[in-house]
Each structure stands twice: as structure tokens, then as C-alpha cells.
Amino acid sequence: MAKRRESKTRVEYWAKYRESITNDFEVEQKMRESRKKQAENTPIKKTETPPLTKAEALLSEYERKNENKESAVKKGPIGILYGLAIIVLLLIIAGIIFMILIYGNK
């Protein structure tokens, strides 16, 4: 009988479990709030950026407008390389056909 009185019922066990979870959550919440308050109280250093000159502003605007043109120029040499590769391949094929026609009939 003594053991039965010492043992907890399921209801008591789960009630204690829920209570421990809420206590843990409250402790964590208080810690988060204290950290936020500490972060809010610390002074924020402002770094001042030097003002842009008119030339720098115009240059950055020009670069933004011409981004597409630069990418088109970069794509040009790749197209030329493909063209040259196709021409070389055609010359090799033509040379093979020419060799077959000349030396194949003998």
C-alpha cells in the first residue's frame, strides 16, 4: 500500500510535466527579453560614408545602364570561336572526302 501512495497517477505525472515545460519556457522567455533589452541599450556606432561626388554618381548610373551591352560584347568572342571550330571541322571533312576520291579509285 505504501508504494501505491508514493507512486504518481498519470494525471499527476502529466500535470507536473506540463508545469515543468511552462516553467522552462518562461525562463527562456525572460532570458530572451533581457538580451533584447541589453541589445537595445547598447549604443549603435554610425559609420558615415563620404558623400558621392557628381562624377561618381554619373559613373555608377552609366554602368547600370550599360550592363546589358557589356554582356553582349562578352558573348561575341564565344560565337567567333564556335564559327572557327565549325569551319575547321568542315575543312577536315572536305579533306577526308577529297583523299577518298583521289586515292580511293586507284
C-alpha positions in Angstrom: 0.0 0.0 0.0 2.8 2.4 0.8 4.3 2.0 -2.7 0.9 2.8 -4.3 0.6 6.0 -2.3 4.1 7.1 -3.3 3.6 6.4 -7.0 2.1 9.1 -9.0 -1.0 8.8 -11.1 -0.9 9.5 -14.8 -2.8 12.7 -14.3 -0.4 14.0 -11.7 2.6 13.0 -13.8 1.4 14.8 -16.9 0.3 17.9 -14.9 3.8 18.1 -13.4 5.3 17.6 -16.8 3.3 20.4 -18.3 4.2 22.6 -15.4 7.9 22.0 -15.9 7.6 22.8 -19.6 5.8 26.1 -18.9 8.5 27.0 -16.3 11.3 26.2 -18.7 9.6 28.3 -21.4 9.1 31.2 -19.0 12.7 31.1 -18.0 13.8 31.1 -21.7 11.4 33.9 -22.5 12.8 36.1 -19.6 16.4 35.4 -20.8 15.4 36.5 -24.4 13.8 39.6 -23.2 16.8 40.6 -21.0 19.1 40.0 -24.0 16.8 42.2 -26.2 16.9 45.0 -23.5 20.7 44.8 -23.3 20.9 44.9 -27.1 18.6 48.0 -27.2 20.6 49.8 -24.5 23.9 49.4 -26.3 24.8 52.5 -28.4 25.0 51.9 -32.1 28.0 53.3 -33.8 27.1 55.0 -37.1 29.7 54.9 -39.8 29.5 57.9 -42.0 30.1 57.3 -45.7 31.7 60.1 -47.6 29.2 61.8 -49.9 29.3 60.8 -53.5 30.7 63.2 -56.0 28.8 64.1 -59.1 31.3 62.2 -61.2 31.0 59.0 -59.1 27.2 59.3 -59.3 27.3 59.7 -63.1 29.7 56.8 -63.5 27.6 54.4 -61.4 24.5 55.4 -63.4 26.3 54.9 -66.7 27.5 51.4 -65.5 23.9 50.5 -64.6 22.6 51.5 -68.0 25.3 49.7 -69.9 25.3 46.3 -68.1 23.5 44.6 -70.9 25.8 46.0 -73.6 28.8 44.7 -71.8 27.4 41.2 -71.5 26.6 41.2 -75.3 30.3 42.2 -76.0 31.5 39.3 -73.8 29.4 36.8 -75.7 30.9 37.9 -79.0 34.2 36.0 -78.9 32.5 32.8 -77.9 30.4 33.0 -81.1 33.5 33.6 -83.2 35.2 30.6 -81.6 32.2 28.4 -82.5 32.3 29.7 -86.0 36.0 29.0 -86.4 35.6 25.5 -85.0 32.8 24.7 -87.5 35.0 26.0 -90.4 37.9 23.8 -89.2 35.6 20.8 -88.9 34.2 21.3 -92.4 37.8 21.6 -93.8 38.7 18.3 -92.2 35.7 16.6 -93.6 36.3 18.1 -97.0 39.9 16.9 -96.8 38.8 13.4 -95.9 36.3 13.3 -98.8 39.0 14.6 -101.2 41.5 12.0 -100.1 38.9 9.2 -100.6 38.1 10.5 -104.1 41.7 10.8 -105.2 43.3 7.7 -103.6 40.2 5.5 -103.4 39.8 4.9 -107.1 43.3 3.5 -107.7 
